[in-house]
Amino acid sequence: MAYQEEMHRKEGFQSFLASTGFWNRILKSPSGSGATVQSTGFRGALNFEVTGKAGGQFHLAVEDGSAALEKGAHSSPKGTITLPDELFMRLLSGVASWATVYSSGQVQASGDVEAKAAGALFGQLKSARGGSGPSAWAARWLTNRVIKKSGVVREAH
């Protein structure tokens, strides 16, 4: 991988982390598909380790009917999901399906991982982009900005 491509991927992931406030507003609003992180029954924290030169860590915390993305690893997660940076961007963009990548072993899971919660996270972000109105437009714009900076895929689906 060329240095410039590595830097673009790093910028893409850093853009995702910098916009956790926006993603958290999306997670609080109802999903068009009806599948929300909160409806999976998962409670606790789930760490995401994105590997590769453009990787990093974030976690999903679900408590009392509220879900939030936070930068960095949680100190006492129920489980950890590890995936390559390119696959993360493909999931974020909607090019890859969580069900497919999880069932085919493209992600590693350790601890008491609730795959439904992780799948609902990516599904809810994708559903938000497919809606109408200002928040859907903002979700599409921000997702495309993150993805374009990463250089992995051209735009969200």
N, C-alpha and C positions, 0 to 999 in steps of 0.2 A: 504494500500500500504506500503510495506516495505521501510525503510529509504534508503537502497541502490538503490532501484528502483527509488525513488524520486530523488536521486542525479544523476542517469543516465539520467533521463528526463531533469533535469535542465542543465546538460552538453550538451545534444542534442540541446536544444533551444539556449543556449549561443553560441554553435558552429555555428548555423544558423545566429545569430546576428553578430558574428565575421566575417562572410564571405559575408557581404552585398556588398562589392566591387565586388566580383565575380558575385553575382546574378545580380548586376546592369549592368555588361557587357553582361550577358545573355539577360536582358530586352532590351538592345540597339540593339541586333542582330535580324534579321528577324526570325520568328517562322516557323517551318516546317509545322504547321497546318494552317498558315495564320492568326490566331487569336492572336493579340498582345494587350497588355494593351492600347497602344496608339490608336489602331483602334476602341476602344469601344466608343470613343467620350467623355469619362469622363475627366474632368479637375479639378484639385484641389488635396486635400489630403484626404486619407482614413486611419483612424486609425485601427489597429488590436490589440485587447486585448486578449492575450492568458492566460486563467485562469488556476488555479491549482498551485501546489507547484513548477512546472517546467515552469511556464508561464512568461510572460513579455509583453512588448509593442514594436511595430514597426509601421511604417506608410509607405504607398505607396503615393508618390507625382507624379502627372502627370501634366506637364506644357509644352507648346510649342512643342508637339510631342516627349517629352522625359519622360521616367518613371524611378523612382528610389526608392529603398527601403532604409529607414533610421531607425536607432535605436531610440527608445523612441516614445512618442506620439507627434503628431503635435499640435501646439497651436490653430489652427483654422481649424479643419477638416470639410469636408462636411458631414461626417458620421463616425460611428464606428461599427466595426464587432467584436463581442465577441464570442470566441469559446474555448472549453477545450483543454488543452495541448495535450492530446492523439489524439483528432480529428485533430488538426493542423499537427501533425506528420503523420497521415494517409493521409491527403491531400497532404502534401509535398512529400510523398513517392509514391503517385499515387494509393494507395490501396483504398482510398475513392474518390468519384467524387464530385466536387463542386456543380453541379446541383442537385444531390441527397441530399446532406446534407443541402443545402440552402432551397430547396423546402420542405423538411421534417421538417424544423424548428429546426435542430440541432445546428444552429448558431443563435445568436441574432444580429439584425441589428437596429441601431438607427440613426436618422438624415436622411440626403439625401444620402442614401447608393446606390451606383451604383453596383448592384450585378454582372453585366457583367464584370466590371473592376476587381473585386476580382476573379471571375471565370477565367478571362483571365490570371491573374497573375499565378494562380496554373497551368493552362493549358500551359502557355508559359514555365514555369519551367519544366513541365513534357515533353513537346515537345523537349526542349533542351537536355534532357537526352536520347531521342530516336534517335537523329541524329548520324552522323558519324564525325570523325575527332577529333582533340585534345580537342576542347571545349566541345563536347558531352561526351568524356571520362572523362574530368575533372568534368563536371556536374554530371555524374553518380557516380564518386568517392566521391565527396563532399556530395552529397545527401545521399549516403549510409553511409558515416561517421557520418553525423548528426543523421540519423535515428538509426544506431546501438548504438550510444551513448545514445539515448533516451530510448532504450529498448522497444519501443512500437511495432515496426515491424522489421522484419529482414533486408529487403532490398527494394529498390525502384522497382516499376514495370514500 
